[in-house]
Amino acid sequence: MRKDLFSATILLVTLLLATAILPGCKLPTAEPNDANDVAKVPPEQDDDYRAALSTANAFCEAWRRGNYLTARDLMTVPLRRRWSERQLRAAIEPPANVRHAGYQIETGRQLEDGSVVFDVRL
C-alpha cells in the first residue's frame, strides 16, 4: 500500500508538471535565472502565461477534488499514453476516506523551448 501511494504521488507530480507546460508561450526578454530557465515570467504582462496558469490551476483543482475525468481531459494525448488508465486514476483519485488537502502553484518560468513550467506544492 505504501509503495503504491508513493508511486501514485510520483506520477501525480509528473502529471502536474507535464500538464503545466504549454508550448509556444512568448515572453519578454529578461536575464536567465538558471541553466534551464530563459526568464521569470511576468504574469501581469502575458496572456499565454495566464492561459498556462489557468490550465495548471484547473488540473490541480481536478486533482484536489479527485475528479479524474476533468484532470484527464486537461492532459495531452502523449501524456495520457505514458501511463495506464489505472495508474492515472490512482494518481488523481484519492483512496477511500482520504481527501487531497490542497496545492500551491508557484510563479512560472519560461524554458528555452518556449514552454511555461510551474512548480507545484501538494
N, C-alpha and C positions, 0 to 999 in steps of 0.2 A: 504494500500500500504506500509506504513512504517513498519507495523508488518511483512508483507511478506518479505520485504527486510532484516529485522533483522533476521528472521528465515532462509532465504537463506544464510546470512552471517555466522550464527552459523553452519549451515550444511556444508558450504564450509570449514570452519576452521576444523571441524571434519573430513571431507574427506581428506583434506590436511595432517593432522596429521596421519590419518589411512593409507593413501597411502604411506607416507614417512617411515612407519615402515616395515622393511623387516626382517623376522625371519632368524636365522641361521648365522648371522654375527659373525665372530671370530676375536676378537681384542686382542692386547697385554694387559697384566695385568697392572693396574695402580690403584691409590687410587680413591675411590668413591668421587663424587662431592656432592651428597646429598643422601637421603634415597632411591630414585628411580633410581639413576644412578649407574652404575658399574664403568665407566671410560669415560673421554673425548676421543673421537675417533681421532687418528692421521690420517688425510685424506691421507697424502702422503705415508703411510705405509700399507694401507689396501685396497685390491681390492674389497671386499664386501662393504666397506664403499662407495667407489667411485660408485659402481653399485647402491647402495641405493640413493646416492645423485643425480645420473643421472635420476633415476626414479622420485624422488621428483621434480627435475627441469623440466622434461618432463610434469608432471602433472600440475605444476604451469604455465608453458608456454601454455599448452592447455587451462587452466582457463583464462589466460591473453588474449588469442585470442578468447575466447568464443567458443572453439571447443569441444563441448560436446562429440562427438563420440571418439575422441582421449583420452580425460580425462576418459571416461567410460572404454575404453579398458585397461587403466592402473590400474583400480580398481579390487580388488579381487571379486569373486562371492559373498562371505559372506558380504562384504562391500556393494555391489550393492543391496543386498536383504534387507538391513536395511531401505531403503527409496524407495518411488515410483519413477518411471522414471520422473514424473512431478517435484518432489522435487529436484531430481538430476539436471535436466535441469535448474531449477530456480537458483540453486547454481552456476552453471558453465556458463550458457549463460546470459549475461547482458541484462537488459531491452533495448528496442529500444532507439537509440540515446545516449547510455551510453557505455563507454569502461572501461574495467579494466585497471588501470594505470600501475601496476607493483607489484613485490613481491621481497622479500629478504629472502633467506634461510640461517639460522644461522648454526653454527658449530653443527654437530650431536653428539649424545651421545648414548652409548650402555646401554640398560636396562638389568636387571637380566636374562630375558628370551632369550637374545642374539639379540633382535631386535635393530635396529638403529632408533632413532627418531630425527627429526629436528623441531626446532621452525621456523615458517614461519610468516613473516610480510607482510601484504597486503597493 
